[in-house]
Structures are given as C-alpha cells and as structure tokens.
C-alpha cells in the first residue's frame, strides 16, 4: 500500500469521522436535554467515534467514492436512537432534535473556516495536509448539513417537516423511512456514478446537494480571502 494512498485515506478519514461523530452526538445530547434518555442508555451521548462509526457508511462507502474518483465524498454514521414519544413535547422538540445534527455540521464548517484562516496567518502553506483537511472539512460538513435537511424520510429534514403535519399523515410520512436509505443511496449516489460513466447527465445529488454546498463553501472561503 503506497504512502500516497495512506495519506489520501487519512486526509478523508479525519473530517469524515469527526463530521459524522459530532452530527450523531448532537442528536443524542439534544434529545437528552428534552427528556429522552434512549441515546444515553445506548451509550450514544458521547463524542467517542467508536460508538457512532458505521462500518459501511463511515469507512467503506467513502473509500469506494474516493477510489472510484466520484468527484465527491459522502458518509454517514449509525443513527442515534431517539424515542420521540419520550420527549417532553414530542411534536415540537422533535424539530430541535432533528435539526441538531445538520446545525452541528454547519458549526463545524464555520469552525474549520476559522481554523483555516488561523492556519493561513500562521504559515499553513508549509503544511498543505492541514489546509487540505480543513478544506475538505468545510465541504463535507456543508454537504452533510444540506443532505440531511432534505425532506426525505429517514433524513433529519423529514422530522422537521413531520412536525407540521396532522398526526395520521405524519405517521404515514415517517413510515417511509424504512425504505428511505436504500432509495437515497440509489438515487443520490449510485445514479450519479452511473450517470457520469454513461454520460446520461442525471446528477440529482449534484443539483440538490453538491452545488449548493460548493457555493456556500466558496462564500465562506471568500470571507477569509481564499478563492
């Protein structure tokens, strides 16, 4: 295994693991704040990455995307268990619990931008690895924030939308989550890869997630004088 491959793997692994760990931990901490101890009892109210890492979503999938030169990197962790019925105000507390993960990713993107600015002023041009990790952290966290706020069960955005639906419709809507991840992987990841290889041009992930994330990343980088 070449040193270049190991360096590239570390470059992607650091921000991926941090992004998904803080995302899931945020759900657990906020759920506990509103009265649900399910995540705490499962040992998920923690920043220990081992508790949150999913073998396929956090390790195998990002590596597949890297090795296939997909043009983007994506990953996810084991979902934090939340019993919304145990929340003090289930319907409205659900919004805060669901939004906590994407909000954490936005916060990490802002933090990475600030650290990159600090690294630049301290001469980070002599340490391109640090700069590249922070650049990837900005992009990845914005991708995760936007992706997870899509109103498609079981993503976090669906929980926010569900809070405003009548009970019967809310239950039917959220029940789609059992099929959601398979559908999302096919439409937002597999389809773009096939599209790129065949030239069909059905880049749904790019339109809904990657392009908005790229625009926001450029905006953040412009604030610190980096194009």
C-alpha positions in Angstrom: 0.0 0.0 0.0 1.6 3.3 -1.2 2.3 6.2 1.2 0.2 8.4 -1.1 -2.9 6.2 -0.6 -2.4 6.2 3.1 -2.1 10.0 3.1 -5.2 10.4 1.0 -7.1 7.9 3.2 -6.1 9.9 6.3 -7.0 13.1 4.6 -10.6 12.0 4.0 -10.9 9.9 7.2 -10.2 12.7 9.7 -13.0 15.1 8.6 -15.5 12.3 7.8 -15.2 10.6 11.2 -15.3 14.0 13.0 -18.3 15.2 11.0 -20.5 12.1 11.5 -19.5 11.7 15.1 -20.4 15.2 16.1 -23.6 15.1 14.0 -24.9 12.0 15.7 -23.7 13.1 19.2 -25.6 16.4 18.7 -28.8 14.4 18.2 -28.2 12.5 21.4 -27.3 15.5 23.5 -30.4 17.5 22.4 -32.7 14.5 22.8 -31.4 14.1 26.4 -31.9 17.8 27.0 -35.6 17.4 26.1 -36.1 14.4 28.3 -35.4 11.3 26.1 -32.7 9.1 27.7 -32.7 6.4 24.9 -29.4 7.6 23.3 -27.8 8.0 26.8 -28.8 4.4 27.7 -27.4 3.2 24.5 -24.1 4.9 25.1 -24.5 7.3 22.2 -24.4 10.6 24.1 -20.7 10.8 23.6 -18.0 12.1 21.3 -16.3 8.8 21.1 -16.2 8.0 17.4 -16.2 4.2 18.0 -19.8 4.5 19.4 -21.0 6.2 16.2 -19.0 4.8 13.3 -20.8 2.5 10.9 -18.6 0.1 9.0 -20.2 0.7 5.6 -21.4 4.3 5.9 -18.3 5.8 7.6 -15.5 3.7 6.2 -16.4 1.5 3.2 -18.7 4.0 1.3 -16.3 7.0 1.5 -13.4 4.8 0.4 -15.4 3.5 -2.6 -16.2 7.1 -3.6 -12.5 8.0 -3.2 -11.2 5.1 -5.2 -13.8 5.5 -7.9 -12.9 9.2 -8.4 -16.6 10.0 -8.0 -15.8 13.7 -7.5 -17.4 13.9 -4.1 -17.1 12.2 -0.8 -20.0 11.2 1.4 -20.5 9.1 4.6 -22.9 8.5 7.5 -22.8 7.0 11.0 -25.1 4.7 12.9 -28.3 6.7 13.6 -28.7 7.7 17.2 -31.8 6.0 18.7 -34.4 8.6 19.7 -37.8 7.9 21.3 -39.7 10.9 20.2 -42.6 9.9 22.4 -40.3 10.3 25.5 -39.6 14.0 24.7 -41.4 16.5 26.9 -43.1 18.0 23.9 -42.8 15.3 21.2 -44.0 17.2 18.2 -42.0 20.4 18.7 -39.0 19.0 20.5 -38.6 16.7 17.5 -37.6 19.7 15.4 -34.8 20.6 17.7 -33.5 17.0 17.9 -33.6 16.5 14.2 -32.0 19.9 13.3 -29.2 19.4 15.9 -27.2 17.2 13.6 -27.2 19.5 10.5 -26.7 22.5 12.7 -23.6 20.8 14.2 -22.2 20.3 10.7 -22.7 23.9 9.8 -20.9 24.8 13.1 -18.0 22.5 12.1 -17.8 24.1 8.7 -17.6 27.6 10.3 -15.0 26.3 12.8 -13.0 24.8 10.0 -13.1 28.1 8.1 -11.9 29.9 11.2 -9.1 27.4 11.7 -8.1 27.6 8.1 -7.8 31.4 8.4 -5.7 31.0 11.5 -3.5 28.4 9.8 -3.0 30.7 6.8 -1.9 33.5 9.0 0.5 31.1 10.8 2.0 29.9 7.6 -0.1 26.8 6.8 1.2 26.9 3.2 4.1 24.9 4.7 1.7 22.3 5.9 -0.6 21.5 2.9 -2.0 18.4 4.7 -3.6 20.6 7.4 -5.0 23.0 4.9 -6.5 20.2 2.8 -8.1 18.5 5.8 -9.7 21.8 6.8 -10.9 22.5 3.2 -12.4 19.0 3.0 -14.0 19.5 6.4 -15.7 22.7 5.2 -17.0 21.0 2.0 -18.0 17.7 3.7 -19.9 19.3 6.6 -21.8 21.5 4.3 -22.7 18.5 2.1 -23.9 16.6 5.2 -25.9 19.5 6.5 -27.7 20.1 3.2 -28.2 16.4 2.5 -29.6 15.6 5.9 -32.1 18.5 5.7 -33.7 17.1 2.6 -37.4 16.3 3.4 -37.0 12.6 2.6 -37.5 10.0 5.4 -35.5 9.0 7.3 -33.3 12.1 6.9 -33.4 14.8 9.5 -35.3 17.2 7.3 -38.3 14.8 7.2 -38.6 15.1 11.0 -38.8 18.9 10.8 -41.5 18.7 8.1 -43.4 16.0 10.0 -43.8 18.2 13.0 -46.2 20.4 10.9 -48.3 17.6 9.6 -51.5 16.1 11.0 -50.9 13.0 13.1 -52.2 10.4 10.6 -50.2 12.0 7.7 -47.2 12.4 9.9 -47.1 8.7 10.8 -47.6 7.6 7.2 -44.9 10.1 6.0 -42.3 8.9 8.6 -43.1 5.2 7.9 -41.4 5.7 4.5 -38.2 5.9 6.4 -37.9 2.1 6.4 -37.2 2.2 2.6 -35.6 5.6 2.6 -31.9 4.9 2.9 -31.9 2.3 0.1 -33.8 4.8 -2.1 -31.4 7.6 -1.2 -28.3 5.6 -1.9 -29.6 4.5 -5.3 -30.9 7.9 -6.4 -28.3 10.3 -4.8 -25.1 8.2 -5.1 -25.4 5.2 -7.4 -27.3 7.1 -10.1 -24.8 9.9 -10.3 -21.9 7.4 -10.6 -23.7 5.6 -13.4 -24.7 8.9 -15.0 -21.0 10.0 -15.0 -19.9 6.7 -16.6 -22.6 6.7 -19.2 -23.0 10.4 -19.9 -26.7 10.4 -19.2 -26.4 13.5 -17.1 -28.8 12.7 -14.2 -26.8 14.3 -11.4 -29.5 14.6 -8.7 -27.0 14.6 -5.9 -25.1 17.4 -7.6 -28.2 19.6 -8.1 -29.8 19.1 -4.7 -26.7 18.9 -2.5 -23.2 19.2 -4.1 -23.7 22.5 -6.0 -25.4 24.4 -3.0 -22.6 23.1 -0.8 -19.9 24.2 -3.3 -21.5 27.7 -3.4 -21.6 28.0 0.4 -18.0 26.8 0.6 -16.8 29.4 -1.9 -18.7 32.0 0.1 -17.0 31.0 3.4 -13.6 30.8 1.7 -14.1 34.3 0.2 -14.6 35.7 3.7 -11.0 34.6 4.6 -9.5 35.8 1.3 -9.2 32.3 -0.2 -10.7 31.6 -3.7 
